[in-house]
Amino acid sequence: MSYATTNPYTGEHVKSFPDATDQEVAAAIASADAAFQQWRETSFAERARVMQNAADILRQNKLEYAKKLTLEMGKLIGEAEAEVELSAQIFEYYARNAERLLEPETLPVADAGIGNARVVHEPLGVLLAIEPWNFPYYQIARIIAPQLSAGNTILLKHASNVPQSAATFDGLMRDAGLPAGGFKNLYATRAQIEQILGDPRVHGVALTGSEGAGALVAQQAAKALKKSTLELGGADAFVVLADAELEKTVKWAVFGRHWNGGQVCVSSKRMIIVDAVYDEFLKRYVDGVAALRAGDPLDPATTLAPLSSQEAADEVKVKIRLAVEHGATALEVGPRVPVRGAFVQPTILTDVTPENPAYHWEFFGPVSMLFRAADENEAVRIANDSPFGLGGSVFTADERHGAQVAARISTGMVYVNHPTMVKADLPFGGVRRSGYGRELIGLGIKEFVNHKLIAVVDIDAPF
């Protein structure tokens, strides 16, 4: 896998890490299973103490944790600190709510002979988490906070370009008081994923990543009869209705597309503007994007980050070229980005027709696709004409009507007058090629538990 830290702003190779051996993987599974036997019996109060400790440690050392994100994947330092805080909020949410979310449920039953029936939610065991590089801490927190709180234990296979972030979270959980083996970072190879999923002590996998990786891991999990959840790509629609307040809407559009360098599954990638305000929106949007400043992500004045790697930047540039070759118009916007570093010039694509393969692509970088819709109905049609269905947004002066339009958009999350956001107390997930399953709140904590029926029956046997 070649786990290595390479600074995407300078191109400097910082440090490499060896792949895990098969023996190390086997030892990690055994340790995680042994920890599970103890952790499953640990009280909710003790689990909550560990989760709260993790939140407190993150907050006490916010800048130190944030700098590692900036070093490994180029995240703006302000956004990195916000990710540390979001991760702390997720730990804190489950510290406060896990026991309530997993309370046994008493069932109303019609048969008088069944005196009591209830569903209890019990942990499954060892789980595998496969996570991407764009939010190195948050992606870990949103799976381990609920699943550790439920009594499961976790093995982590993180992205190969954020090995120090992965190791940092491993250390965080030890410092928070999690028993040894409860959470383990593994520099696993792709071949070892199937080895892990094939082990009978491992009971499921949660993956966030590309469609290709998701399809492969889901197939491996199905072969082993293991539960899987997938959070894959997205091409969120940003729908602008005729009565939208354009100044505010454009500011959110610029932010919604370019935060984290545009490397967000729920970034506002497809802007669909009704004809009545399209030209004015485009003019204001070009000006807004042009005001972004690319540079050192450690500098608070920088507003456009480099991409996570030169390979990622090159891929986006190839996709822009292919979109243009198939008829799209590309407008490069703003001052020239630095030559050094994994930067991509902010680009606005128009004239992208359904015949253009780019129409259904996800651009993971500072590339915006703008679509002119004749009216609201066509805007909804374009929004739904996508293989993805993760997030989306609707902008209008009439919030009630905005909610009605949002109900017509086929996706996992829709926000009115705000780009898709992430919060500790809101669910996250999508449909179609954006994956399946949900993370966070009660939906997330119940993805990997056994919903076991216990029924007390007092009736005579038939013979």
C-alpha positions as CSV (number, residue, x, y, z in Angstrom):
1,M,0.0,0.0,0.0
2,S,3.0,2.3,0.6
3,Y,1.8,4.2,3.7
4,A,3.5,7.6,3.6
5,T,3.2,11.2,4.7
6,T,3.8,13.6,1.8
7,N,3.1,17.3,2.4
8,P,0.8,18.3,-0.5
9,Y,1.7,21.9,-0.2
10,T,5.5,21.4,-0.5
11,G,5.6,18.0,-2.2
12,E,8.1,16.9,0.6
13,H,8.1,13.3,1.5
14,V,8.0,13.3,5.3
15,K,7.9,9.7,6.5
16,S,7.0,6.2,5.4
17,F,5.5,3.3,7.3
18,P,5.7,-0.4,6.6
19,D,2.7,-2.4,5.6
20,A,1.3,-4.7,8.3
21,T,2.4,-8.3,8.2
22,D,-0.1,-11.1,8.1
23,Q,1.1,-12.0,11.6
24,E,0.4,-8.5,12.8
25,V,-3.1,-8.6,11.3
26,A,-3.9,-12.0,13.0
27,A,-2.6,-10.7,16.3
28,A,-4.8,-7.5,16.0
29,I,-7.9,-9.6,15.3
30,A,-7.2,-11.8,18.3
31,S,-6.5,-8.8,20.6
32,A,-9.7,-7.1,19.4
33,D,-11.8,-10.2,20.0
34,A,-10.3,-10.6,23.5
35,A,-11.0,-6.9,24.2
36,F,-14.6,-7.4,23.0
37,Q,-15.3,-10.1,25.6
38,Q,-14.5,-7.6,28.3
39,W,-15.8,-4.4,26.6
40,R,-19.2,-5.9,25.9
41,E,-19.8,-6.3,29.6
42,T,-18.5,-2.8,30.5
43,S,-21.2,-0.4,31.7
44,F,-22.5,2.4,29.6
45,A,-21.2,4.8,32.3
46,E,-17.6,3.5,31.8
47,R,-17.9,3.5,28.0
48,A,-19.2,7.1,28.3
49,R,-16.2,8.1,30.4
50,V,-13.8,6.9,27.7
51,M,-15.8,8.8,25.0
52,Q,-15.8,12.0,27.0
53,N,-12.1,11.6,27.8
54,A,-11.4,11.4,24.0
55,A,-13.5,14.6,23.4
56,D,-11.7,16.4,26.2
57,I,-8.2,15.4,25.0
58,L,-9.0,16.5,21.4
59,R,-10.2,19.9,22.7
60,Q,-7.2,20.4,25.0
61,N,-4.8,19.8,22.1
62,K,-6.8,21.1,19.2
63,L,-4.0,22.9,17.4
64,E,-1.6,20.1,17.7
65,Y,-4.1,17.6,16.3
66,A,-5.1,20.1,13.5
67,K,-1.5,20.6,12.3
68,K,-1.2,16.9,11.5
69,L,-4.2,17.1,9.2
70,T,-2.7,20.1,7.4
71,L,0.6,18.3,7.1
72,E,-0.8,15.1,5.6
73,M,-3.6,16.2,3.4
74,G,-3.3,20.0,3.0
75,K,-6.4,21.0,5.0
76,L,-6.7,24.7,5.8
77,I,-5.6,25.1,9.4
78,G,-8.9,26.7,10.4
79,E,-10.9,23.8,8.8
80,A,-8.5,21.3,10.5
81,E,-9.3,22.8,13.9
82,A,-13.0,22.7,13.1
83,E,-12.6,19.0,12.2
84,V,-11.0,18.3,15.6
85,E,-13.9,20.0,17.3
86,L,-16.5,18.1,15.3
87,S,-14.8,14.8,16.2
88,A,-14.9,15.9,19.9
89,Q,-18.6,16.7,19.5
90,I,-19.3,13.2,18.1
91,F,-17.5,11.5,21.0
92,E,-19.4,13.7,23.4
93,Y,-22.8,13.0,21.8
94,Y,-22.4,9.3,22.3
95,A,-21.0,9.8,25.8
96,R,-24.3,11.5,26.6
97,N,-26.8,9.6,24.5
98,A,-25.6,6.0,23.8
99,E,-27.4,4.3,26.7
100,R,-30.7,6.1,25.9
101,L,-30.3,5.2,22.2
102,L,-29.8,1.5,23.0
103,E,-32.5,1.1,25.6
104,P,-34.6,-2.1,25.2
105,E,-37.8,-1.6,23.4
106,T,-41.0,-3.1,24.8
107,L,-43.3,-4.4,22.0
108,P,-47.1,-4.2,22.0
109,V,-48.3,-7.7,21.2
110,A,-51.9,-8.9,20.3
111,D,-51.5,-12.4,21.7
112,A,-52.5,-12.4,25.4
113,G,-50.3,-15.4,26.0
114,I,-47.2,-13.4,25.4
115,G,-46.7,-11.7,28.7
116,N,-43.7,-9.6,27.7
117,A,-41.8,-9.0,24.5
118,R,-38.9,-6.7,24.0
119,V,-36.0,-6.1,21.6
120,V,-32.6,-5.6,23.1
121,H,-29.6,-4.2,21.2
122,E,-26.4,-6.1,21.7
123,P,-23.0,-5.6,20.2
124,L,-21.8,-7.9,17.5
125,G,-18.0,-8.0,18.1
126,V,-15.0,-7.0,16.1
127,L,-15.7,-4.6,13.2
128,L,-13.4,-3.3,10.4
129,A,-13.5,0.4,9.5
130,I,-12.0,1.4,6.1
131,E,-11.7,5.2,5.9
132,P,-10.6,7.9,3.4
133,W,-8.2,10.8,3.6
134,N,-10.4,13.8,3.2
135,F,-11.5,14.0,6.9
136,P,-8.9,11.9,8.6
137,Y,-10.2,12.3,12.2
138,Y,-13.9,12.9,11.6
139,Q,-14.3,9.7,9.5
140,I,-12.8,7.7,12.3
141,A,-14.8,9.4,15.0
142,R,-18.1,8.9,13.3
143,I,-17.7,5.1,13.2
144,I,-15.8,4.4,16.4
145,A,-17.7,6.7,18.8
146,P,-21.0,4.9,18.2
147,Q,-19.7,1.4,17.8
148,L,-17.4,1.5,20.8
149,S,-20.3,3.0,22.8
150,A,-22.4,0.1,21.7
151,G,-19.8,-2.4,23.0
152,N,-18.1,-3.4,19.8
153,T,-14.3,-3.2,19.1
154,I,-12.7,-1.8,15.9
155,L,-9.9,-2.4,13.6
156,L,-9.0,0.6,11.3
157,K,-7.6,0.5,7.8
158,H,-7.1,4.1,6.9
159,A,-6.0,5.8,3.7
160,S,-2.4,5.3,2.8
161,N,-1.6,9.1,2.7
162,V,-2.7,9.8,6.3
163,P,-0.8,7.2,8.3
164,Q,0.2,9.7,11.1
165,S,-3.4,10.8,11.5
166,A,-4.5,7.2,11.9
167,A,-1.7,6.5,14.4
168,T,-2.7,9.7,16.3
169,F,-6.2,8.5,16.8
170,D,-5.0,5.1,18.0
171,G,-3.0,6.9,20.6
172,L,-5.9,9.1,21.5
173,M,-8.1,6.2,22.4
174,R,-5.4,4.6,24.5
175,D,-5.0,7.9,26.3
176,A,-8.7,8.1,26.8
177,G,-8.7,4.8,28.7
178,L,-10.0,2.3,26.1
179,P,-8.7,-1.2,27.0
180,A,-5.9,-2.6,24.8
181,G,-7.3,-4.1,21.6
182,G,-10.5,-2.0,21.7
183,F,-9.3,0.1,18.8
184,K,-6.3,-0.7,16.6
185,N,-4.9,1.1,13.6
186,L,-3.5,-1.4,11.0
187,Y,-1.4,-0.4,8.0
188,A,-3.2,-3.2,6.2
189,T,-2.9,-4.1,2.5
190,R,-5.9,-4.5,0.2
191,A,-5.3,-8.2,0.2
192,Q,-5.4,-8.3,4.0
193,I,-8.9,-6.8,4.0
194,E,-10.3,-10.0,2.7
195,Q,-8.3,-11.9,5.3
196,I,-9.8,-9.8,8.0
197,L,-13.4,-10.1,6.7
198,G,-13.0,-13.9,6.4
199,D,-12.2,-14.3,10.0
200,P,-15.2,-15.5,12.0
201,R,-14.4,-13.2,14.9
202,V,-15.0,-10.1,12.6
203,H,-18.6,-9.3,12.2
204,G,-18.9,-6.3,9.8
205,V,-17.3,-3.6,7.8
206,A,-18.0,0.1,7.4
207,L,-16.4,1.8,4.4
208,T,-16.2,5.4,3.3
209,G,-14.5,5.8,-0.1
210,S,-14.8,5.4,-3.8
211,E,-17.5,3.5,-5.7
212,G,-14.9,0.9,-6.9
213,A,-13.5,0.3,-3.4
214,G,-17.1,0.1,-2.0
215,A,-18.2,-2.5,-4.6
216,L,-15.2,-4.7,-3.9
217,V,-15.4,-4.6,-0.2
218,A,-19.2,-5.1,-0.2
219,Q,-18.6,-8.2,-2.4
220,Q,-15.9,-9.5,0.0
221,A,-18.2,-8.9,3.0
222,A,-21.2,-10.6,1.3
223,K,-19.0,-13.6,0.4
224,A,-18.2,-13.9,4.1
225,L,-21.8,-13.2,5.1
226,K,-20.8,-10.1,7.0
227,K,-22.8,-6.8,7.4
228,S,-21.5,-3.8,5.5
229,T,-22.3,-0.1,5.3
230,L,-21.0,2.1,2.5
231,E,-20.7,5.8,2.2
232,L,-19.4,6.5,-1.3
233,G,-19.3,9.4,-3.7
234,G,-21.7,12.3,-4.2
235,A,-22.6,15.0,-6.7
236,D,-24.8,17.2,-4.6
237,A,-27.3,19.5,-6.3
238,F,-27.3,23.1,-5.2
239,V,-30.7,24.3,-6.5
240,V,-31.3,28.1,-6.7
241,L,-34.9,29.2,-7.2
242,A,-36.0,32.5,-8.7
243,D,-36.7,34.1,-5.3
244,A,-33.4,33.2,-3.7
245,E,-31.5,36.0,-2.0
246,L,-28.6,36.0,-4.4
247,E,-25.9,37.7,-2.3
248,K,-26.3,35.2,0.5
249,T,-26.8,32.3,-1.9
250,V,-23.7,33.0,-3.9
251,K,-21.5,33.2,-0.7
252,W,-22.8,29.8,0.4
253,A,-22.2,28.4,-3.2
254,V,-18.6,29.5,-3.1
255,F,-18.1,28.0,0.3
256,G,-20.2,24.9,-0.4
257,R,-18.1,24.0,-3.4
258,H,-14.6,24.9,-2.2
259,W,-14.4,24.0,1.5
260,N,-11.7,21.3,2.1
261,G,-10.4,22.2,-1.4
262,G,-13.6,20.8,-3.0
263,Q,-12.7,17.3,-1.7
264,V,-15.9,16.6,0.1
265,C,-18.5,13.9,-0.7
266,V,-21.3,16.4,0.1
267,S,-19.7,19.4,-1.6
268,S,-22.1,21.5,-3.8
269,K,-20.8,20.0,-7.1
270,R,-23.8,20.7,-9.4
271,M,-25.3,24.2,-9.3
272,I,-28.7,24.2,-10.9
273,I,-30.1,27.7,-11.3
274,V,-33.5,28.7,-12.7
275,D,-33.3,30.8,-15.8
276,A,-34.7,34.0,-14.3
277,V,-31.6,34.4,-12.1
278,Y,-29.0,32.3,-13.9
279,D,-27.0,35.1,-15.5
280,E,-26.8,37.2,-12.4
281,F,-25.9,34.2,-10.3
282,L,-23.1,33.2,-12.7
283,K,-21.6,36.7,-12.6
284,R,-21.6,36.9,-8.9
285,Y,-20.3,33.4,-8.5
286,V,-17.4,34.0,-10.8
287,D,-16.5,37.1,-8.7
288,G,-16.8,35.0,-5.5
289,V,-14.6,32.2,-6.7
290,A,-12.0,34.7,-8.0
291,A,-11.7,36.1,-4.5
292,L,-10.4,32.8,-3.2
293,R,-6.7,32.8,-2.4
294,A,-4.6,29.7,-2.8
295,G,-1.5,29.3,-0.6
296,D,0.0,27.8,2.5
297,P,-2.7,26.0,4.3
298,L,-1.1,26.9,7.6
299,D,-1.6,30.6,6.8
300,P,-5.0,31.7,8.2
301,A,-5.4,34.1,5.2
302,T,-5.4,31.2,2.7
303,T,-8.9,30.3,1.6
304,L,-8.2,27.6,-1.1
305,A,-6.2,24.6,-0.1
306,P,-4.1,22.3,-2.2
307,L,-5.6,18.9,-3.0
308,S,-4.5,16.0,-1.0
309,S,-1.8,14.8,-3.4
310,Q,-0.3,15.6,-6.8
311,E,-2.0,12.4,-8.1
312,A,-5.4,13.8,-7.0
313,A,-4.7,17.1,-8.6
314,D,-3.6,15.5,-11.9
315,E,-6.8,13.3,-11.9
316,V,-9.0,16.4,-11.6
317,K,-7.1,18.2,-14.4
318,V,-7.6,15.1,-16.7
319,K,-11.3,15.1,-16.0
320,I,-11.6,18.8,-16.9
321,R,-9.9,18.2,-20.2
322,L,-12.1,15.3,-21.0
323,A,-15.2,17.3,-20.1
324,V,-14.1,20.0,-22.6
325,E,-13.3,17.5,-25.3
326,H,-16.9,16.3,-25.0
327,G,-18.4,19.8,-25.5
328,A,-18.2,21.5,-22.1
329,T,-17.0,25.1,-21.7
330,A,-14.3,25.6,-19.0
331,L,-13.7,28.9,-17.4
332,E,-10.6,29.2,-15.2
333,V,-11.2,31.7,-12.4
334,G,-9.1,33.9,-10.2
335,P,-5.4,34.5,-9.7
336,R,-3.1,31.7,-10.9
337,V,-2.6,29.1,-8.2
338,P,0.9,28.3,-7.1
339,V,3.0,26.1,-9.3
340,R,4.4,24.3,-6.3
341,G,2.0,22.1,-4.5
342,A,-1.0,20.0,-5.5
343,F,-3.2,22.9,-6.6
344,V,-5.9,23.0,-9.2
345,Q,-7.1,26.3,-10.8
346,P,-10.7,26.9,-9.8
347,T,-12.7,26.0,-12.8
348,I,-16.4,26.6,-13.8
349,L,-17.9,24.1,-16.3
350,T,-21.0,25.1,-18.3
351,D,-22.7,23.6,-21.4
352,V,-22.4,20.1,-19.8
353,T,-25.0,18.1,-21.6
354,P,-26.3,14.6,-20.6
355,E,-24.3,13.2,-23.6
356,N,-21.1,14.4,-21.9
357,P,-19.7,11.7,-19.6
358,A,-18.8,14.5,-17.1
359,Y,-22.6,15.1,-16.6
360,H,-22.6,12.1,-14.2
361,W,-19.1,12.5,-12.8
362,E,-18.0,13.5,-9.3
363,F,-15.2,16.2,-9.5
364,F,-13.2,15.9,-6.3
365,G,-11.6,19.4,-6.4
366,P,-12.4,23.1,-7.1
367,V,-14.5,22.4,-10.2
368,S,-18.1,23.7,-10.4
369,M,-20.7,22.5,-12.9
370,L,-23.5,25.1,-13.6
371,F,-26.8,24.1,-15.2
372,R,-29.5,26.5,-16.4
373,A,-33.0,25.2,-15.6
374,A,-36.1,26.7,-17.3
375,D,-38.1,26.6,-14.1
376,E,-38.4,24.9,-10.7
377,N,-39.7,21.6,-12.2
378,E,-36.7,21.3,-14.5
379,A,-34.3,22.1,-11.7
380,V,-35.7,19.2,-9.7
381,R,-35.5,17.0,-12.8
382,I,-31.8,17.8,-13.3
383,A,-31.1,17.4,-9.6
384,N,-32.5,13.9,-9.7
385,D,-30.7,13.0,-12.9
386,S,-27.7,11.6,-11.2
387,P,-26.3,8.2,-10.3
388,F,-25.5,9.6,-6.8
389,G,-27.9,10.6,-4.0
390,L,-25.9,11.8,-0.9
391,G,-26.8,15.4,-0.1
392,G,-28.2,18.5,-1.7
393,S,-29.6,22.0,-1.0
394,V,-32.4,24.3,-2.1
395,F,-32.2,28.1,-1.9
396,T,-35.3,30.2,-1.7
397,A,-36.8,33.1,0.2
398,D,-39.8,30.9,1.1
399,E,-38.5,28.3,3.6
400,R,-41.8,26.4,3.6
401,H,-41.7,26.1,-0.2
402,G,-38.1,25.2,-0.1
403,A,-38.9,22.2,2.2
404,Q,-41.5,21.1,-0.4
405,V,-39.0,21.3,-3.2
406,A,-36.5,19.4,-1.0
407,A,-39.0,16.6,-0.5
408,R,-39.0,16.1,-4.3
409,I,-35.2,15.6,-4.5
410,S,-34.1,12.0,-4.4
411,T,-31.1,12.0,-2.0
412,G,-30.1,11.1,1.5
413,M,-30.0,14.6,2.9
414,V,-31.4,18.0,1.8
415,Y,-30.8,21.4,3.4
416,V,-32.8,24.5,2.7
417,N,-30.7,27.7,2.4
418,H,-27.5,26.0,3.4
419,P,-25.1,23.6,1.6
420,T,-25.1,20.0,3.0
421,M,-23.4,20.1,6.4
422,V,-22.2,17.6,9.0
423,K,-23.2,17.7,12.6
424,A,-22.8,15.2,15.5
425,D,-26.5,15.1,16.1
426,L,-27.8,14.7,12.5
427,P,-27.8,11.5,10.4
428,F,-25.4,11.0,7.4
429,G,-25.8,8.7,4.4
430,G,-27.2,8.4,0.9
431,V,-28.9,6.3,-1.7
432,R,-28.1,4.7,-5.1
433,R,-24.4,4.8,-5.9
434,S,-23.7,7.0,-2.9
435,G,-24.0,3.8,-0.8
436,Y,-26.2,2.4,2.0
437,G,-26.6,2.5,5.7
438,R,-26.5,5.6,8.0
439,E,-23.9,7.0,10.3
440,L,-24.3,9.1,13.5
441,I,-27.3,9.5,15.9
442,G,-29.4,6.5,16.8
443,L,-29.3,5.2,13.2
444,G,-25.6,4.9,13.2
445,I,-25.2,3.2,16.6
446,K,-27.8,0.6,15.6
447,E,-26.1,-0.4,12.3
448,F,-23.8,-3.0,14.0
449,V,-25.8,-4.4,16.8
450,N,-27.9,-7.5,17.2
451,H,-31.6,-6.5,17.6
452,K,-32.5,-9.5,19.7
453,L,-36.1,-10.4,20.6
454,I,-36.7,-11.7,24.1
455,A,-40.3,-12.9,24.6
456,V,-41.9,-14.4,27.7
457,V,-44.7,-16.8,26.8
458,D,-47.3,-18.4,29.1
459,I,-49.6,-20.6,27.0
460,D,-50.3,-24.3,27.0
461,A,-48.6,-26.5,24.4
462,P,-50.9,-27.7,21.6
463,F,-50.2,-31.4,22.4
